[in-house]
């Protein structure tokens, strides 16, 4: 970035404060962003990053302070004003209409409702030009429901660019991406920044922050505690500033595998659209072992997770739980068998947004004592259970009667983790358990999974983060197009070798 570009300030946040009842999400926050600059906004889960960006985008109004864009005050609480001023935002959880095409999603809301023509021919030409210029290739006629996670993110970025965004907010943009998809995103960002786009990059992945940003702004408990050039700040320094201290990775201990608590032999399941089901999968989950499952998103991991959770049944092959083949496999049967899950989508399937923390804590246990008695829910027991989770797992919230939709993603994940761990399950299905978590919360989740393993639980860790799988797993499998690789003991395969299995090359070589 040139000195001239650095001198041109396109965004100023001045003394922003935002409160939600007794909770202060942002307090006296001030910083600026220059043209063509990538500013990484760092902080723990619940530090106020997303709230601050929602103020900038007009979804919230600040209680105090002002946002200035290109030298002009931004009207508060007005997303249309933010869009018209050139602010684009790609949320951590995408906001696409899955039943519409890529092109329809991009142009949605850009034409007046009284317009006699949608102008789709001109829109298509412009979208195709944007795809070429920024390397964001995706079929404009594809239905969004059929796209991979990485492709959906491209559509979100294209939406912003189509609206002439000059400042782009990316909230945890790589949380659901494979390493290759993340590299593709960074290549796009470098092109856009060279064209003058300014980017606010929210991420907990410090190696990515170091790779893409020019400057870091660190929030802690809603306040700015540091601003520094990325080149002058080590990853250890960033983590220390975010957490307020040093974080030690969990110590790796040898496992002591016991009997198989789950056995799949030759199991297949139906695919859903373009997403494959399982293809003749044989897998054993022993007690006292973390079994890692790596793979590119959409290669059958979801089918395996749904099978173990009782949401689907095998079309062929056998499923045995602790040596017994269940005759009626369902979510109720899976829970009764001691299988607990940390679901991939904490918003869509892990929680009910309008339920409070106590109701969400008891979601998978409401029919059993002490959560119910003689068919009646025991509210007092649910509140007590939620209180224990809040205290033990550092869920930052006003209390157990708080609607869970008001929590940050990381605090939602802590509640889900707590409701799993507090019932001491024999099998833990951990599907993307640290997606979108800060380094402190990530380390805590990993420690809890290892502690559960040491207590004798069988842990299945499904993750698209290869580093996480390698660091935590005793045995690693790779899934590609519904096929499962052999199990590889810890330390016997490099990331590159596992990547070959992820692309399918390993299966071809082994055939």
C-alpha positions as semicolon CSV with decimal commas, in nm:
position;residue;x (nm);y (nm);z (nm)
1;X;0,000;0,000;0,000
2;X;0,143;0,342;-0,098
3;X;0,198;0,630;0,144
4;X;-0,070;0,825;-0,042
5;X;-0,319;0,547;0,010
6;X;-0,227;0,528;0,377
7;X;-0,300;0,899;0,415
8;X;-0,654;0,864;0,280
9;X;-0,877;0,768;0,572
10;X;-1,204;0,616;0,451
11;X;-1,354;0,513;0,784
12;X;-1,345;0,652;1,136
13;X;-1,517;0,511;1,441
14;X;-1,517;0,770;1,719
15;X;-1,591;0,682;2,084
16;X;-1,845;0,407;2,006
17;X;-2,034;0,268;2,305
18;X;-2,312;0,010;2,283
19;X;-2,506;-0,147;2,571
20;X;-2,757;-0,431;2,582
21;X;-2,934;-0,384;2,913
22;X;-2,671;-0,438;3,185
23;X;-2,411;-0,566;2,935
24;X;-2,170;-0,319;2,772
25;X;-2,068;-0,474;2,441
26;X;-1,852;-0,180;2,320
27;X;-1,704;0,096;2,532
28;X;-1,543;0,411;2,390
29;X;-1,407;0,236;2,078
30;X;-1,212;0,448;1,829
31;X;-1,000;0,354;1,528
32;X;-0,963;0,440;1,159
33;X;-0,916;0,250;0,833
34;X;-0,729;0,377;0,527
35;X;-0,798;0,316;0,160
36;X;-0,653;-0,014;0,042
37;X;-0,578;-0,130;0,397
38;X;-0,662;-0,462;0,562
39;X;-0,729;-0,413;0,933
40;X;-0,767;-0,727;1,143
41;X;-1,009;-0,688;1,433
42;X;-0,907;-0,933;1,706
43;X;-1,056;-1,031;2,037
44;X;-1,199;-1,317;2,241
45;X;-1,548;-1,448;2,172
46;X;-1,781;-1,189;2,320
47;X;-1,522;-0,910;2,305
48;X;-1,760;-0,695;2,099
49;X;-1,620;-0,738;1,747
50;X;-1,941;-0,841;1,572
51;X;-2,147;-0,583;1,763
52;X;-1,909;-0,311;1,648
53;X;-1,933;-0,423;1,286
54;X;-2,312;-0,440;1,310
55;X;-2,304;-0,075;1,419
56;X;-2,087;0,013;1,121
57;X;-2,321;-0,175;0,888
58;X;-2,628;-0,006;1,036
59;X;-2,784;-0,313;1,197
60;X;-2,740;-0,156;1,542
61;X;-2,736;0,204;1,660
62;X;-2,457;0,310;1,894
63;X;-2,563;0,456;2,229
64;X;-2,270;0,696;2,208
65;X;-2,018;0,794;1,942
66;X;-2,019;0,839;1,566
67;X;-1,923;0,655;1,249
68;X;-1,773;0,860;0,967
69;X;-1,743;0,725;0,613
70;X;-1,542;0,908;0,348
71;X;-1,557;1,226;0,554
72;X;-1,933;1,218;0,616
73;X;-2,129;1,103;0,924
74;X;-2,312;0,773;0,874
75;X;-2,679;0,784;0,979
76;X;-2,712;0,534;1,268
77;X;-2,919;0,217;1,243
78;X;-2,966;0,238;0,866
79;X;-2,822;-0,053;0,662
80;X;-2,939;0,110;0,337
81;X;-2,734;0,420;0,416
82;X;-2,431;0,199;0,488
83;X;-2,477;0,009;0,162
84;X;-2,520;0,330;-0,036
85;X;-2,204;0,469;0,127
86;X;-2,005;0,167;0,006
87;X;-2,001;-0,071;0,307
88;X;-2,036;-0,442;0,236
89;X;-2,051;-0,717;0,496
90;X;-2,005;-1,092;0,469
91;X;-2,147;-1,243;0,786
92;X;-2,001;-1,546;0,957
93;X;-2,329;-1,726;0,886
94;X;-2,425;-1,658;0,526
95;X;-2,746;-1,474;0,438
96;X;-2,837;-1,632;0,104
97;X;-3,171;-1,751;-0,030
98;X;-3,097;-2,117;-0,093
99;X;-3,390;-2,171;-0,330
100;X;-3,270;-1,898;-0,567
101;X;-2,988;-1,898;-0,821
102;X;-2,648;-1,737;-0,770
103;X;-2,741;-1,453;-1,005
104;X;-3,075;-1,394;-0,833
105;X;-2,904;-1,374;-0,493
106;X;-2,647;-1,123;-0,618
107;X;-2,900;-0,883;-0,771
108;X;-3,166;-0,930;-0,502
109;X;-3,256;-0,592;-0,355
110;X;-3,065;-0,384;-0,611
111;X;-3,364;-0,291;-0,825
112;X;-3,658;-0,068;-0,721
113;X;-3,977;-0,265;-0,662
114;X;-4,155;-0,050;-0,923
115;X;-3,899;-0,129;-1,192
116;X;-4,059;-0,288;-1,499
117;X;-3,745;-0,488;-1,579
118;X;-3,504;-0,685;-1,364
119;X;-3,221;-0,606;-1,603
120;X;-3,085;-0,958;-1,568
121;X;-2,895;-0,953;-1,899
122;X;-2,688;-0,653;-1,795
123;X;-2,656;-0,789;-1,443
124;X;-2,526;-1,121;-1,572
125;X;-2,264;-0,946;-1,786
126;X;-2,147;-0,740;-1,489
127;X;-2,137;-1,041;-1,257
128;X;-1,932;-1,238;-1,509
129;X;-1,687;-0,947;-1,532
130;X;-1,656;-0,935;-1,152
131;X;-1,594;-1,310;-1,143
132;X;-1,314;-1,277;-1,394
133;X;-1,158;-0,967;-1,239
134;X;-1,153;-1,107;-0,884
135;X;-1,113;-1,480;-0,948
136;X;-1,451;-1,559;-0,793
137;X;-1,577;-1,827;-1,027
138;X;-1,915;-1,988;-0,964
139;X;-2,200;-2,090;-1,196
140;X;-2,444;-1,793;-1,201
141;X;-2,736;-2,026;-1,276
142;X;-2,663;-2,277;-0,999
143;X;-2,911;-2,297;-0,715
144;X;-2,741;-2,181;-0,395
145;X;-2,860;-2,492;-0,209
146;X;-2,632;-2,704;-0,431
147;X;-2,316;-2,501;-0,365
148;X;-2,030;-2,586;-0,133
149;X;-1,954;-2,359;0,161
150;X;-1,661;-2,201;-0,023
151;X;-1,876;-2,128;-0,328
152;X;-2,144;-1,967;-0,110
153;X;-1,885;-1,735;0,037
154;X;-1,783;-1,629;-0,314
155;X;-2,146;-1,540;-0,380
156;X;-2,155;-1,327;-0,064
157;X;-1,842;-1,139;-0,173
158;X;-1,981;-1,096;-0,525
159;X;-2,297;-0,947;-0,370
160;X;-2,086;-0,684;-0,197
161;X;-1,873;-0,607;-0,502
162;X;-2,185;-0,585;-0,723
163;X;-2,308;-0,310;-0,491
164;X;-1,979;-0,119;-0,537
165;X;-1,852;-0,184;-0,185
166;X;-1,546;0,021;-0,098
167;X;-1,518;-0,111;0,257
168;X;-1,570;-0,484;0,307
169;X;-1,631;-0,639;0,650
170;X;-1,544;-1,008;0,670
171;X;-1,666;-1,176;0,991
172;X;-1,475;-1,503;1,044
173;X;-1,446;-1,554;0,667
174;X;-1,240;-1,875;0,685
175;X;-1,425;-2,044;0,973
176;X;-1,601;-2,280;0,732
177;X;-1,339;-2,297;0,456
178;X;-1,080;-2,558;0,369
179;X;-0,716;-2,441;0,355
180;X;-0,732;-2,426;-0,024
181;X;-1,053;-2,222;-0,016
182;X;-0,892;-1,987;0,235
183;X;-0,596;-1,936;0,002
184;X;-0,837;-1,861;-0,284
185;X;-1,011;-1,604;-0,062
186;X;-0,681;-1,435;0,022
187;X;-0,589;-1,420;-0,347
188;X;-0,920;-1,244;-0,413
189;X;-0,864;-1,002;-0,126
190;X;-0,517;-0,911;-0,252
191;X;-0,663;-0,827;-0,593
192;X;-0,942;-0,621;-0,436
193;X;-0,708;-0,434;-0,201
194;X;-0,479;-0,349;-0,492
195;X;-0,786;-0,189;-0,653
196;X;-0,842;0,028;-0,345
197;X;-1,087;-0,183;-0,142
198;X;-1,049;-0,150;0,235
199;X;-1,110;-0,462;0,444
200;X;-1,195;-0,520;0,809
201;X;-1,098;-0,881;0,874
202;X;-1,237;-1,052;1,186
203;X;-1,066;-1,382;1,259
204;X;-0,933;-1,599;1,537
205;X;-0,682;-1,771;1,309
206;X;-0,370;-1,573;1,386
207;X;-0,158;-1,722;1,107
208;X;-0,417;-1,591;0,860
209;X;-0,419;-1,250;1,029
210;X;-0,042;-1,239;0,993
211;X;-0,066;-1,338;0,626
212;X;-0,333;-1,094;0,506
213;X;-0,356;-0,786;0,731
214;X;-0,160;-0,461;0,745
215;X;-0,263;-0,368;1,098
216;X;-0,435;-0,522;1,399
217;X;-0,687;-0,365;1,637
218;X;-0,742;-0,572;1,952
219;X;-1,061;-0,560;2,161
220;X;-1,090;-0,698;2,512
221;X;-1,415;-0,674;2,708
222;X;-1,549;-0,426;2,453
223;X;-1,255;-0,182;2,470
224;X;-0,960;-0,126;2,235
225;X;-0,651;-0,246;2,421
226;X;-0,398;-0,228;2,135
227;X;-0,341;-0,110;1,778
228;X;-0,023;-0,210;1,594
229;X;0,126;-0,291;1,258
230;X;0,096;-0,662;1,180
231;X;0,459;-0,685;1,075
232;X;0,561;-0,557;1,419
233;X;0,336;-0,797;1,614
234;X;0,405;-1,168;1,657
235;X;0,126;-1,422;1,678
236;X;0,217;-1,483;2,042
237;X;0,181;-1,109;2,107
238;X;-0,161;-1,107;1,936
239;X;-0,282;-1,400;2,146
240;X;-0,150;-1,239;2,465
241;X;-0,326;-0,912;2,386
242;X;-0,655;-1,088;2,309
243;X;-0,660;-1,307;2,618
244;X;-0,473;-1,084;2,860
245;X;-0,214;-1,355;2,932
246;X;-0,034;-1,657;2,792
247;X;-0,219;-1,962;2,661
248;X;-0,054;-2,304;2,674
249;X;-0,164;-2,572;2,428
250;X;-0,298;-2,888;2,593
251;X;-0,026;-3,142;2,666
252;X;-0,036;-3,442;2,436
253;X;-0,068;-3,766;2,629
254;X;-0,063;-4,121;2,490
255;X;-0,403;-4,282;2,460
256;X;-0,511;-4,614;2,607
257;X;-0,778;-4,748;2,368
258;X;-1,032;-4,991;2,509
259;X;-1,320;-5,185;2,359
260;X;-1,504;-5,057;2,052
261;X;-1,806;-4,847;2,156
262;X;-1,917;-4,792;1,795
263;X;-1,860;-5,029;1,503
264;X;-1,957;-4,964;1,141
265;X;-1,906;-5,247;0,895
266;X;-1,963;-5,188;0,523
267;X;-2,211;-4,907;0,589
268;X;-2,364;-4,704;0,307
269;X;-2,619;-4,423;0,323
270;X;-2,806;-4,230;0,051
271;X;-2,665;-3,906;-0,086
272;X;-2,854;-3,577;-0,074
273;X;-2,840;-3,391;-0,404
274;X;-2,476;-3,346;-0,501
275;X;-2,356;-3,433;-0,149
276;X;-2,250;-3,799;-0,127
277;X;-2,358;-4,040;0,140
278;X;-2,133;-4,305;0,291
279;X;-1,988;-4,567;0,058
280;X;-1,908;-4,901;0,219
281;X;-1,757;-4,743;0,531
282;X;-1,597;-4,955;0,801
283;X;-1,499;-4,766;1,117
284;X;-1,439;-4,847;1,483
285;X;-1,449;-4,592;1,766
286;X;-1,271;-4,736;2,070
287;X;-1,310;-4,609;2,424
288;X;-1,025;-4,383;2,534
289;X;-0,930;-4,264;2,186
290;X;-0,973;-3,948;1,977
291;X;-1,047;-4,059;1,622
292;X;-0,996;-3,771;1,378
293;X;-1,183;-3,737;1,051
294;X;-1,038;-3,497;0,794
295;X;-1,178;-3,406;0,455
296;X;-1,294;-3,131;0,227
297;X;-1,643;-3,006;0,316
298;X;-1,927;-3,202;0,159
299;X;-1,751;-3,538;0,115
300;X;-1,969;-3,747;0,344
301;X;-1,867;-3,624;0,688
302;X;-2,217;-3,487;0,741
303;X;-2,369;-3,824;0,655
304;X;-2,145;-3,997;0,910
305;X;-2,237;-3,741;1,176
306;X;-2,608;-3,778;1,100
307;X;-2,580;-4,156;1,113
308;X;-2,415;-4,159;1,454
309;X;-2,667;-3,905;1,585
310;X;-2,955;-4,129;1,478
311;X;-3,084;-3,889;1,214
312;X;-3,041;-4,140;0,929
313;X;-3,009;-4,517;0,904
314;X;-2,778;-4,735;0,693
315;X;-2,910;-4,858;0,361
316;X;-2,659;-5,143;0,383
317;X;-2,400;-5,270;0,628
318;X;-2,424;-5,289;1,005
319;X;-2,407;-5,040;1,291
320;X;-2,328;-5,170;1,641
321;X;-2,323;-4,969;1,965
322;X;-2,113;-5,127;2,241
323;X;-2,146;-5,465;2,072
324;X;-2,523;-5,449;2,017
325;X;-2,702;-5,379;1,689
326;X;-3,001;-5,148;1,761
327;X;-3,327;-5,247;1,598
328;X;-3,477;-4,895;1,602
329;X;-3,204;-4,639;1,533
330;X;-3,319;-4,283;1,607
331;X;-3,194;-3,970;1,789
332;X;-3,367;-4,094;2,107
333;X;-3,192;-4,430;2,076
334;X;-2,856;-4,263;2,016
335;X;-2,892;-4,038;2,324
336;X;-3,002;-4,333;2,536
337;X;-2,694;-4,523;2,415
338;X;-2,467;-4,249;2,554
339;X;-2,389;-4,067;2,230
340;X;-2,366;-3,689;2,272
341;X;-2,299;-3,447;1,989
342;X;-2,144;-3,110;1,929
343;X;-2,322;-3,032;1,600
344;X;-2,159;-2,862;1,305
345;X;-2,414;-2,578;1,286
346;X;-2,460;-2,428;1,632
347;X;-2,732;-2,193;1,505
348;X;-2,933;-2,422;1,279
349;X;-2,919;-2,755;1,465
350;X;-2,730;-2,691;1,789
351;X;-2,957;-2,434;1,951
352;X;-3,299;-2,270;1,926
353;X;-3,236;-1,897;1,907
354;X;-3,544;-1,778;2,093
355;X;-3,504;-2,034;2,373
356;X;-3,309;-1,922;2,677
357;X;-2,987;-2,085;2,795
358;X;-3,167;-2,315;3,040
359;X;-3,402;-2,443;2,769
360;X;-3,113;-2,496;2,528
361;X;-2,906;-2,671;2,794
362;X;-3,180;-2,932;2,843
363;X;-3,271;-2,972;2,474
364;X;-3,147;-3,329;2,438
365;X;-3,231;-3,434;2,795
366;X;-3,576;-3,282;2,854
367;X;-3,760;-3,615;2,866
368;X;-3,536;-3,772;3,133
369;X;-3,499;-3,701;3,505
370;X;-3,420;-3,461;3,657
371;X;-3,529;-3,238;3,367
372;X;-3,880;-3,379;3,376
373;X;-4,097;-3,563;3,623
374;X;-4,422;-3,746;3,542
375;X;-4,428;-3,572;3,204
376;X;-4,378;-3,221;3,344
377;X;-4,068;-3,013;3,277
378;X;-3,864;-2,929;3,584
379;X;-3,771;-2,565;3,528
380;X;-3,571;-2,546;3,850
381;X;-3,353;-2,840;3,747
382;X;-3,299;-2,686;3,401
383;X;-3,193;-2,354;3,554
384;X;-2,956;-2,531;3,790
385;X;-2,804;-2,733;3,504
386;X;-2,754;-2,417;3,298
387;X;-2,600;-2,236;3,596
388;X;-2,345;-2,515;3,639
389;X;-2,251;-2,499;3,271
390;X;-2,224;-2,119;3,276
391;X;-1,989;-2,131;3,575
392;X;-1,780;-2,431;3,468
393;X;-1,740;-2,340;3,101
394;X;-1,711;-1,960;3,131
395;X;-2,025;-1,887;2,926
396;X;-2,034;-1,507;2,927
397;X;-2,398;-1,402;2,956
398;X;-2,633;-1,217;3,194
399;X;-2,779;-1,546;3,319
400;X;-2,963;-1,871;3,233
401;X;-3,284;-1,692;3,129
402;X;-3,103;-1,499;2,851
403;X;-3,221;-1,588;2,496
404;X;-2,927;-1,773;2,343
405;X;-2,946;-1,571;2,019
406;X;-2,802;-1,276;2,215
407;X;-2,477;-1,464;2,284
408;X;-2,167;-1,457;2,068
409;X;-2,098;-1,768;1,861
410;X;-1,817;-1,872;2,094
411;X;-2,035;-1,853;2,403
412;X;-2,306;-2,053;2,228
413;X;-2,042;-2,317;2,156
414;X;-1,935;-2,323;2,521
415;X;-2,294;-2,390;2,629
416;X;-2,322;-2,676;2,377
417;X;-1,990;-2,818;2,498
418;X;-2,105;-2,794;2,857
419;X;-2,435;-2,973;2,802
420;X;-2,239;-3,255;2,633
421;X;-1,961;-3,290;2,890
422;X;-2,177;-3,254;3,201
423;X;-2,364;-3,578;3,127
424;X;-2,037;-3,779;3,090
425;X;-2,128;-3,948;2,759
426;X;-1,957;-4,266;2,643
427;X;-1,931;-4,141;2,283
428;X;-1,873;-3,779;2,182
429;X;-1,946;-3,671;1,825
430;X;-1,751;-3,344;1,791
431;X;-1,832;-3,195;1,450
432;X;-1,628;-2,876;1,386
433;X;-1,614;-2,815;1,764
434;X;-1,392;-2,504;1,756
435;X;-1,521;-2,334;1,442
436;X;-1,507;-1,958;1,497
437;X;-1,359;-1,980;1,849
438;X;-1,080;-1,762;1,984
439;X;-0,753;-1,921;2,087
440;X;-0,848;-1,933;2,454
441;X;-1,183;-2,100;2,392
442;X;-1,028;-2,332;2,131
443;X;-0,765;-2,449;2,378
444;X;-1,031;-2,504;2,643
445;X;-1,247;-2,717;2,409
446;X;-0,946;-2,928;2,313
447;X;-0,858;-2,981;2,680
448;X;-1,214;-3,094;2,753
449;X;-1,214;-3,342;2,463
450;X;-0,882;-3,488;2,578
451;X;-1,010;-3,509;2,936
452;X;-1,319;-3,696;2,813
453;X;-1,094;-3,934;2,620
454;X;-0,886;-3,995;2,932
455;X;-1,206;-4,075;3,124
456;X;-1,276;-4,349;2,870
457;X;-1,503;-4,180;2,616
458;X;-1,472;-4,251;2,245
459;X;-1,431;-3,916;2,069
460;X;-1,493;-3,867;1,697
461;X;-1,341;-3,534;1,591
462;X;-1,470;-3,416;1,253
463;X;-1,285;-3,107;1,132
464;X;-1,192;-2,932;0,811
465;X;-0,891;-2,782;0,990
466;X;-0,613;-3,029;0,918
467;X;-0,387;-2,876;1,183
468;X;-0,653;-2,942;1,446
469;X;-0,701;-3,303;1,338
470;X;-0,326;-3,369;1,340
471;X;-0,275;-3,202;1,679
472;X;-0,558;-3,373;1,866
473;X;-0,618;-3,715;1,710
474;X;-0,473;-4,049;1,815
475;X;-0,584;-4,205;1,487
476;X;-0,674;-4,013;1,170
477;X;-0,906;-4,114;0,888
478;X;-0,975;-3,912;0,572
479;X;-1,307;-3,901;0,389
480;X;-1,340;-3,830;0,018
481;X;-1,660;-3,871;-0,188
482;X;-1,814;-4,086;0,084
483;X;-1,515;-4,322;0,107
484;X;-1,313;-4,368;0,425
485;X;-0,937;-4,410;0,430
486;X;-0,756;-4,656;0,654
487;X;-0,670;-4,529;1,001
488;X;-0,331;-4,358;1,036
489;X;-0,166;-4,346;1,378
490;X;-0,060;-4,007;1,514
491;X;0,261;-3,884;1,352
492;X;0,267;-4,136;1,067
493;X;0,129;-3,901;0,797
494;X;0,225;-3,545;0,712
495;X;-0,030;-3,277;0,627
496;X;0,069;-3,306;0,261
497;X;0,013;-3,683;0,262
498;X;-0,324;-3,644;0,430
499;X;-0,408;-3,373;0,175
500;X;-0,351;-3,626;-0,105
501;X;-0,612;-3,853;0,054
502;X;-0,846;-3,553;0,088
503;X;-0,827;-3,491;-0,287
504;X;-0,895;-3,859;-0,358
505;X;-0,547;-3,933;-0,490
506;X;-0,465;-4,156;-0,194
507;X;-0,767;-4,376;-0,267
508;X;-0,661;-4,414;-0,629
509;X;-0,306;-4,511;-0,529
510;X;-0,436;-4,763;-0,278
511;X;-0,674;-4,925;-0,529
